[in-house]
């Protein structure tokens, strides 16, 4: 097969689920597949790790992305007799001029399900393009059964056209020496207390305000000065969360770290006492899986795709119930055996996921699509 892969999202959406998915999937595909040839559409620098004997890098400008999407990519695909074109960023940018089999990865339908949590510009673009993407694609890859069901709920599409390929945590997310991690955070970030951890975005959908309220409820129960670390880039509803924190009785124990480089994230996960992720909706939800991969005991939501991912490896709570969250935080902080139990359960569950599996499942989609197309002839 000759496969064209839109990898522009690796740099365009770095630090997000789409960027992480695109980078890890493509790296894993190239590591296990030496038979097929890949044309990689790239934007930005740092593409050396994707240059293989069976791959070629085609540079595309972000500034003139419409020209590349509507003219250059279709021409390149036709001139090189490409069999399959895969676009990973929710199908956005998929041109009707593409003359080959088209695979899109749709991560979630948040703009349809919780439109109030999405920026107006992205919301309008998503609602305008998604029906066309669904109709125009030959196969749809999504990341959870929850997302597949959402697609089927909103669009009259053949279920056999949709394939589920779960995501995974990167290999850097693994158990590390806790003492080393704590010393590292002390030296680099000045953090020398035990802490509860949240890592992720700050859309209202992430429900971080519930975590702040739950922390306020349990903080006074401990003589030790336990902190709440909230890690993520200062965007979305961060100002609102900062205000909630400032007005809290425990504001001095709440730390907003801002953006944390990817190579430091495993250290935060390993050093924390508990990882909490009370999201109201996820297409997949990588942070709980990353935390479980590091051996952190996890408390997360019992809704959407999160239950598929965490399964029996985390404490699942109603994300609208602040009492349930505060009670479980207290229990884990005061009961070492329970904390150790959920650490081991999470680590065991995380072993069910790998990017190699994701790549293998994606290759299966490509092969099935080619076979179905051949039978039509």
C-alpha positions as CSV (number, residue, x, y, z in Angstrom):
1,X,0.0,0.0,0.0
2,X,0.9,3.6,-0.6
3,X,-0.3,5.7,2.4
4,X,-0.4,9.4,2.7
5,X,-0.6,10.6,6.3
6,X,-1.5,14.2,7.4
7,X,1.0,14.7,10.3
8,X,0.6,18.5,10.5
9,X,-1.2,18.0,13.8
10,X,1.9,16.8,15.5
11,X,3.2,20.4,15.7
12,X,-0.1,22.3,15.3
13,X,-1.7,20.5,18.3
14,X,1.3,19.7,20.4
15,X,0.4,19.0,24.0
16,X,-3.2,18.0,23.2
17,X,-4.8,14.7,22.7
18,X,-4.8,15.1,18.9
19,X,-1.2,16.0,18.8
20,X,-0.2,13.1,21.1
21,X,-2.3,10.6,19.1
22,X,-0.9,11.7,15.7
23,X,2.7,11.6,16.8
24,X,2.6,8.3,18.6
25,X,0.4,6.5,16.0
26,X,2.7,7.6,13.2
27,X,5.9,6.6,15.0
28,X,4.4,3.2,15.9
29,X,3.2,2.6,12.3
30,X,6.7,3.4,11.0
31,X,8.3,1.1,13.6
32,X,6.2,-2.0,12.8
33,X,5.4,-1.5,9.1
34,X,8.4,-1.8,6.7
35,X,6.3,-3.1,3.8
36,X,4.1,-0.2,3.0
37,X,5.2,3.3,1.8
38,X,4.3,6.5,3.6
39,X,4.1,10.1,2.3
40,X,4.0,12.3,5.4
41,X,2.6,15.8,5.1
42,X,4.5,17.9,7.6
43,X,4.4,21.4,9.0
44,X,7.2,22.8,11.2
45,X,10.5,21.4,12.2
46,X,11.7,18.2,14.1
47,X,10.7,15.6,11.5
48,X,14.0,13.6,11.6
49,X,12.5,10.7,13.7
50,X,9.9,10.2,10.9
51,X,12.4,9.8,8.1
52,X,12.6,6.1,7.3
53,X,13.6,4.0,4.3
54,X,9.8,3.6,3.5
55,X,8.7,7.2,4.2
56,X,9.1,10.6,2.6
57,X,8.5,14.0,4.2
58,X,6.4,16.6,2.2
59,X,6.6,20.0,3.7
60,X,3.4,22.2,4.0
61,X,3.1,25.7,5.2
62,X,0.6,26.5,8.0
63,X,0.1,30.0,6.6
64,X,-1.1,28.6,3.3
65,X,-2.8,25.5,4.6
66,X,-5.8,25.8,2.4
67,X,-3.7,25.8,-0.7
68,X,-2.0,22.6,0.4
69,X,-5.3,20.9,1.5
70,X,-7.2,21.8,-1.7
71,X,-4.5,21.7,-4.3
72,X,-1.1,20.4,-3.3
73,X,-2.2,17.3,-1.4
74,X,-4.7,16.1,-4.0
75,X,-2.1,16.6,-6.8
76,X,0.6,14.8,-4.8
77,X,-1.8,11.9,-4.0
78,X,-2.8,11.5,-7.7
79,X,0.8,11.8,-9.0
80,X,2.1,9.2,-6.6
81,X,-0.8,6.8,-7.0
82,X,-1.6,6.9,-3.3
83,X,-4.0,4.2,-2.1
84,X,-5.1,5.6,1.3
85,X,-5.0,9.1,2.7
86,X,-5.4,9.4,6.6
87,X,-6.2,12.7,8.2
88,X,-6.0,12.5,12.0
89,X,-7.4,15.9,13.3
90,X,-11.1,15.1,13.3
91,X,-11.1,15.2,9.5
92,X,-10.8,18.9,9.4
93,X,-9.0,19.9,6.2
94,X,-10.1,16.9,4.2
95,X,-10.6,18.1,0.6
96,X,-13.2,16.7,-1.8
97,X,-10.5,16.8,-4.4
98,X,-8.7,13.8,-2.9
99,X,-8.8,10.9,-5.3
100,X,-8.1,7.8,-3.2
101,X,-9.5,6.0,-0.2
102,X,-10.0,8.4,2.7
103,X,-9.6,7.6,6.4
104,X,-10.4,10.1,9.1
105,X,-9.9,9.9,12.9
106,X,-12.7,11.6,14.8
107,X,-11.7,11.8,18.4
108,X,-15.0,13.0,19.9
109,X,-18.1,15.0,19.1
110,X,-17.8,17.5,22.0
111,X,-19.0,20.4,19.9
112,X,-22.3,18.5,19.4
113,X,-22.6,17.1,23.0
114,X,-21.3,20.1,25.0
115,X,-21.2,23.1,22.6
116,X,-21.0,25.5,25.5
117,X,-17.5,24.3,26.4
118,X,-16.1,24.9,22.9
119,X,-14.7,28.2,21.5
120,X,-17.1,29.8,19.0
121,X,-14.7,29.7,16.1
122,X,-13.9,26.0,16.4
123,X,-17.5,25.2,17.1
124,X,-18.7,26.8,13.9
125,X,-16.0,25.2,11.9
126,X,-16.7,21.8,13.4
127,X,-20.5,21.9,12.9
128,X,-20.0,23.1,9.3
129,X,-17.4,20.5,8.2
130,X,-18.3,17.4,10.3
131,X,-21.3,16.2,8.2
132,X,-19.3,16.5,5.0
133,X,-16.3,14.7,6.6
134,X,-18.6,11.9,7.8
135,X,-20.1,11.5,4.4
136,X,-17.0,11.9,2.3
137,X,-14.7,9.5,4.2
138,X,-14.4,5.8,3.4
139,X,-13.6,4.8,6.9
140,X,-13.8,6.5,10.3
141,X,-11.4,5.7,13.1
142,X,-12.4,6.8,16.6
143,X,-10.8,6.2,20.0
144,X,-13.6,4.6,22.1
145,X,-16.9,2.9,21.9
146,X,-18.4,5.9,23.6
147,X,-17.3,8.1,20.7
148,X,-18.5,5.6,18.1
149,X,-21.9,5.6,19.7
150,X,-21.9,9.4,19.7
151,X,-21.2,9.4,16.0
152,X,-24.0,6.9,15.3
153,X,-26.3,9.0,17.5
154,X,-25.8,12.2,15.4
155,X,-25.2,10.8,11.9
156,X,-26.9,8.2,9.8
157,X,-23.8,6.2,9.1
158,X,-23.2,2.5,8.6
159,X,-21.7,1.2,11.9
160,X,-19.3,-1.0,9.9
161,X,-17.7,2.1,8.6
162,X,-16.5,3.1,12.1
163,X,-13.5,1.4,13.7
164,X,-12.5,1.8,17.4
165,X,-8.7,2.0,18.1
166,X,-8.0,2.9,21.7
167,X,-5.2,5.2,22.5
168,X,-2.3,4.5,24.9
169,X,0.2,6.2,27.3
170,X,3.6,6.9,26.0
171,X,6.5,4.7,27.2
172,X,7.8,7.5,29.3
173,X,4.9,7.0,31.6
174,X,6.1,4.3,34.0
175,X,6.8,3.8,37.7
176,X,9.9,5.7,38.9
177,X,11.6,6.1,42.2
178,X,9.3,8.3,44.3
179,X,12.1,9.9,46.3
180,X,14.0,10.9,43.2
181,X,10.8,12.4,41.7
182,X,10.0,14.4,44.9
183,X,13.6,15.7,45.0
184,X,13.4,16.7,41.3
185,X,10.2,18.7,41.8
186,X,11.7,20.4,44.9
187,X,14.8,21.5,43.0
188,X,13.1,22.5,39.8
189,X,9.7,23.7,40.9
190,X,10.1,24.4,44.6
191,X,7.4,21.8,45.4
192,X,8.3,19.9,48.6
193,X,4.9,19.0,50.0
194,X,2.7,16.0,49.5
195,X,0.2,16.8,46.8
196,X,-3.0,15.8,45.0
197,X,-2.6,16.2,41.2
198,X,-4.6,17.3,38.3
199,X,-3.2,17.5,34.8
200,X,-5.2,18.6,31.8
201,X,-7.1,21.4,30.2
202,X,-9.3,24.0,31.8
203,X,-12.5,24.0,29.7
204,X,-15.5,24.0,32.0
205,X,-16.0,20.4,30.7
206,X,-13.0,19.3,32.7
207,X,-14.9,20.2,35.9
208,X,-11.7,21.3,37.8
209,X,-13.8,23.6,40.0
210,X,-15.4,20.5,41.6
211,X,-11.9,19.3,42.6
212,X,-11.1,22.7,44.2
213,X,-14.3,22.5,46.2
214,X,-13.6,18.9,47.3
215,X,-10.0,19.8,48.3
216,X,-11.3,22.6,50.4
217,X,-13.7,20.2,52.2
218,X,-10.9,17.8,53.2
219,X,-7.9,20.0,53.7
220,X,-8.7,20.9,57.3
221,X,-8.8,17.2,58.2
222,X,-5.0,17.0,57.9
223,X,-2.3,18.5,60.1
224,X,0.2,18.1,57.3
225,X,0.2,20.8,54.6
226,X,-1.0,18.9,51.6
227,X,-1.1,20.8,48.3
228,X,-3.4,20.7,45.3
229,X,-1.3,20.9,42.1
230,X,-3.2,22.0,39.0
231,X,-1.0,21.5,35.9
232,X,-1.9,22.9,32.4
233,X,-1.4,25.8,30.1
234,X,-3.1,29.1,31.1
235,X,-6.0,29.1,28.6
236,X,-9.7,28.3,28.3
237,X,-11.5,28.9,31.7
238,X,-8.3,29.3,33.7
239,X,-9.2,32.8,34.9
240,X,-12.5,31.5,36.4
241,X,-10.7,28.7,38.1
242,X,-8.1,31.1,39.5
243,X,-10.9,33.3,40.9
244,X,-12.5,30.2,42.6
245,X,-9.1,29.3,44.0
246,X,-8.4,32.8,45.3
247,X,-11.8,32.9,47.0
248,X,-11.2,29.5,48.6
249,X,-10.3,29.1,52.3
250,X,-7.3,27.0,51.2
251,X,-6.0,29.2,48.4
252,X,-2.5,29.1,49.9
253,X,-2.4,25.4,49.3
254,X,-3.5,25.4,45.7
255,X,-0.7,25.7,43.1
256,X,-1.3,26.4,39.4
257,X,1.9,25.3,37.7
258,X,1.1,26.6,34.1
259,X,2.3,24.4,31.2
260,X,4.6,21.5,32.1
261,X,7.0,20.1,29.5
262,X,6.1,16.5,28.5
263,X,9.3,15.0,29.9
264,X,8.4,16.3,33.4
265,X,4.9,14.9,33.5
266,X,5.8,11.3,34.5
267,X,7.7,12.8,37.5
268,X,4.6,14.7,38.6
269,X,2.5,11.5,38.2
270,X,5.0,9.5,40.2
271,X,5.4,12.0,43.0
272,X,1.7,12.7,43.7
273,X,-0.3,11.0,46.4
274,X,-3.5,10.9,44.2
275,X,-4.4,11.8,40.7
276,X,-7.9,13.2,40.2
277,X,-9.6,13.7,36.9
278,X,-13.3,14.7,37.4
279,X,-14.1,15.4,33.7
280,X,-17.7,15.6,32.6
281,X,-17.0,14.2,29.1
282,X,-14.0,12.7,27.2
283,X,-13.6,11.1,23.8
284,X,-10.9,8.9,25.5
285,X,-9.1,10.7,28.4
286,X,-5.4,10.1,28.3
287,X,-4.3,11.7,31.7
288,X,-6.0,9.0,33.9
289,X,-4.3,6.3,31.8
290,X,-0.9,8.1,32.0
291,X,-1.3,8.4,35.8
292,X,-2.2,4.7,36.1
293,X,0.8,3.8,34.0
294,X,3.0,5.6,36.6
295,X,1.4,3.7,39.5
296,X,-0.6,6.7,40.8
297,X,-3.9,5.9,42.5
298,X,-6.6,7.5,40.4
299,X,-10.0,9.0,41.1
300,X,-12.0,9.8,38.0
301,X,-15.5,10.0,36.5
302,X,-17.9,7.2,36.0
303,X,-19.2,8.6,32.7
304,X,-18.4,8.8,28.9
305,X,-15.3,6.9,27.7
306,X,-13.5,7.2,31.0
307,X,-15.1,4.1,32.3
308,X,-13.9,2.2,29.2
309,X,-10.3,3.3,29.8
310,X,-10.1,3.2,33.6
311,X,-12.4,0.2,34.0
312,X,-11.5,-1.5,37.3
313,X,-8.2,0.3,37.6
314,X,-9.5,3.5,39.3
315,X,-12.0,4.8,41.7
316,X,-15.0,6.0,39.6
317,X,-17.3,8.7,41.0
318,X,-20.2,10.8,39.9
319,X,-18.5,13.9,38.6
320,X,-21.4,16.0,40.0
321,X,-21.0,14.7,43.5
322,X,-18.5,16.8,45.5
323,X,-19.1,14.7,48.6
324,X,-18.2,11.5,46.9
325,X,-15.0,13.1,45.5
326,X,-14.0,14.6,48.9
327,X,-14.7,11.3,50.7
328,X,-12.6,9.2,48.3
329,X,-9.7,11.7,48.5
330,X,-9.8,11.5,52.3
331,X,-10.0,7.7,52.3
332,X,-6.9,7.4,50.0
333,X,-4.9,9.9,52.0
334,X,-5.6,8.2,55.3
335,X,-5.6,4.5,54.3
336,X,-2.2,3.3,52.9
337,X,-3.5,-0.2,52.1
338,X,-6.3,1.3,50.0
339,X,-3.9,3.7,48.3
340,X,-1.5,0.8,47.4
341,X,-4.5,-1.3,46.2
342,X,-5.6,1.3,43.7
343,X,-2.0,2.0,42.6
344,X,-1.5,-1.7,41.7
345,X,-5.0,-2.0,40.1
346,X,-4.3,1.0,37.9
347,X,-0.9,-0.2,36.9
348,X,-2.3,-3.6,35.9
349,X,-5.1,-2.0,33.9
350,X,-2.7,0.3,32.0
351,X,-0.9,-2.8,30.6
352,X,-3.9,-3.4,28.3
353,X,-3.0,-0.4,26.2
354,X,0.0,0.3,23.9
355,X,0.7,2.5,20.9
356,X,1.9,-0.6,19.0
357,X,-1.6,-2.1,19.5
358,X,-3.1,1.1,18.2
359,X,-0.9,1.0,15.2
360,X,-1.6,-2.6,14.5
361,X,-5.4,-2.0,14.7
362,X,-5.0,1.0,12.4
363,X,-3.1,-1.1,9.8
364,X,-6.0,-3.6,10.0
365,X,-8.4,-0.8,9.1
366,X,-6.2,0.2,6.1
367,X,-6.1,-3.5,4.9
368,X,-9.8,-4.0,5.3
369,X,-10.6,-0.9,3.4
370,X,-8.3,-1.9,0.5
371,X,-9.9,-5.4,0.4
372,X,-13.4,-3.9,0.4
373,X,-12.5,-1.5,-2.4
374,X,-10.9,-4.4,-4.4
375,X,-14.1,-6.5,-4.1
376,X,-16.1,-3.6,-5.6
377,X,-14.2,-3.8,-8.9
